[in-house]
Amino acid sequence: MNDNTPDDMSDTPHDRAIVTCALTGVLTDPEKHPVPVTPKEMASEARAAFEAGASIMHVHYRDQRPGKGHLPSFDPAIAAEINDAIRDACPGVLINMTTGVPGNDYGHVLDYLKACRPEMAACNAGSLNYLKTRRNGEWAWPPMLFDNPVDKVKAFVDVMRDHQIVPEFECFDLGIVRSVGLYMENGMVPHADYNFVMGVASGMPADADLLPLLIRYHRAGEPWAATVIGRQEIWDVHRRAAELGGNLRTGLEDSFYLPSGEKARSNGEMIAALVAMAEETGRTIASPDETRARINALKITG
């Protein structure tokens, strides 16, 4: 599918869905789940997803020391090695680097963006009380604030502008979706690539009925996609996103479950299921060349 040949651009932009694979996530333990960590593993998983139809890889990076692969890393050398391995395995692929960190100590994340200069990067667009409970009601982790005030968002946007990186605005609730529109009104960005993050326990639920409301309140004409976190229930949301003209994302960062309810063994299986579902709704899949053209049109200039 990803043959890097030019696309027939006669169809409307929304006919062709851009597919992103979220390869590994931030803290999932590779000793318990089949998530890639090393450059070789990341490249192999990216290749499987690329061959299934993904043209963007959303990448988190892990500590490469033995026994530390469950820990995140913002080391630019590690990120560059993994990015290079993915690009070698997937000619024409676009890299979307993670940036999410709580607190005011984020200069090192800005530095790794400057060093690596990916085509895209996540830009968490607002704050969220990041919560989850266990079955007995106890907190799954100490309650934390994932804080993304406007000055922090602007710091990331400014670096992305200076290095020609397209921000993907991650929105955890409707208020954050509306905030992105205010960033545009304020002149922080001329365009916005929205990512509706659904399924976080203290954020928007993974509910297909929410999508029309989110689309109504996002800035008309701007692209959007849905990140859906959960188990088998995520697939109803993916199908609705495809029907409504959104771009699509899945991978082992977001879920381990296929539409059948079986556990996925690889990112390739997750992307193949997403592409098949999109095609069932009448969508076709954007090639890397078309994806790059559409993403380049969202670059911040001036």
Beta strands, then each sheet from edge to edge (+ up, - down):
strand 1: 16-17
strand 2: 19-22
strand 3: 56-59
strand 4: 94-97
strand 5: 120-124
strand 6: 128-130
strand 7: 144-146
strand 8: 166-171
strand 9: 193-198
strand 10: 224-228
strand 11: 247-250
strand 12: 284-285
sheet 1: 1+ 12+
sheet 2: 2+ 3+ 4+ 5+ 8+ 9+ 10+ 11+ 2+
sheet 3: 6+ 7-
end
